[in-house]
Amino acid sequence: MYAIKAIYDGTNFKPMQPIPVKEDYEVVITFTEPLSRKQRDVMEFFNNWNGEELLDMKAIMDERQNFSLGRTQ
């Protein structure tokens, strides 16, 4: 069994990682969480992200989401 992440845009799936198989496979699609509005806005604006860039963007947004928590200044 292999698992990779993908983005579903309402019509198509866009793999965020290389697909590790070449032959025909039965697949199970699991929807884990909706994209945030910020992620959708950025993707719509650029409309040309590859999987690695999407992972980088999500990591940066997650990191910045709680940037000021616990800071006194």
C-alpha positions in Angstrom: 0.0 0.0 0.0 1.3 3.5 -0.9 0.0 6.8 0.4 0.6 10.2 -1.2 -0.9 13.6 -0.6 -2.9 15.4 -3.3 -5.0 18.5 -3.7 -8.6 18.2 -5.0 -9.7 21.3 -6.8 -13.3 20.3 -7.1 -12.7 18.5 -10.4 -9.2 17.0 -10.5 -6.6 15.6 -8.1 -3.1 17.2 -8.2 -0.5 15.0 -6.6 1.8 16.8 -4.1 4.4 14.0 -4.3 5.6 11.7 -7.0 3.4 8.7 -7.7 5.4 5.7 -6.7 3.8 3.2 -9.1 3.6 2.8 -12.9 1.1 0.1 -13.4 -2.7 0.2 -12.8 -3.8 0.3 -9.2 -7.0 0.3 -7.3 -7.1 3.4 -5.1 -8.9 4.7 -2.0 -9.5 8.4 -1.8 -9.7 9.9 1.7 -10.6 13.6 2.1 -8.7 14.8 5.2 -9.2 18.5 5.6 -10.3 21.5 3.5 -7.8 24.0 2.3 -7.7 27.2 4.2 -9.0 30.3 2.4 -5.4 31.7 2.3 -4.2 28.5 0.6 -7.0 28.6 -2.0 -6.4 32.3 -2.7 -2.7 31.8 -3.3 -3.3 28.8 -5.5 -6.0 30.6 -7.6 -3.7 33.6 -8.0 -0.7 31.6 -9.2 -2.6 28.5 -10.5 0.7 26.7 -11.2 2.1 25.1 -8.0 3.9 21.8 -7.9 3.6 19.5 -5.0 6.8 20.5 -3.3 5.9 24.1 -3.4 2.5 23.4 -1.9 4.1 21.5 1.0 6.5 24.4 1.6 3.7 27.0 1.5 1.6 25.0 4.0 4.5 24.6 6.3 5.2 28.4 6.2 1.5 29.2 6.8 1.3 26.8 9.7 4.4 28.2 11.3 3.2 31.8 11.0 -0.3 31.0 12.3 0.9 30.9 15.9 3.9 33.2 15.5 3.0 35.7 18.2 1.5 33.3 20.7 3.3 33.5 24.0 5.2 36.6 23.0 5.1 39.5 25.5 6.2 42.2 23.0 
